[in-house]
């Protein structure tokens, strides 16, 4: 799995994941489980939907010494 989630995207996913989990806990709802998805994609750096669509927010790495 090649990383396809960039730094800013990861931060947004972490914030959204925490908020959704918090709402799920507060409202005693299934949202708490759904909130795990953005957290998982942020921590792994890989989003299956992005891979399917051919998208990436990860910056390309420059070769060393250039």
C-alpha positions, 0 to 999 in steps of 0.5 A: 500500500503506497501512502496517498494521504498527505499531511494536511489531509491527515490532520483534517481526518484526525479532527473529523474522526475525533469529532464524530467519535465524540458525537457518537458517544454523546448521542449514544449512536453508531457514529462512534464506530464510523469515526474510526474510519477517518482515524484509521486512514490518517494513521495508516496514511492510506485511503482505499477510496483515494486509491480506487479513484487514483487520487493522492494528497501525498507530496511526491518525494524528491530524490536525495541530493537534488 
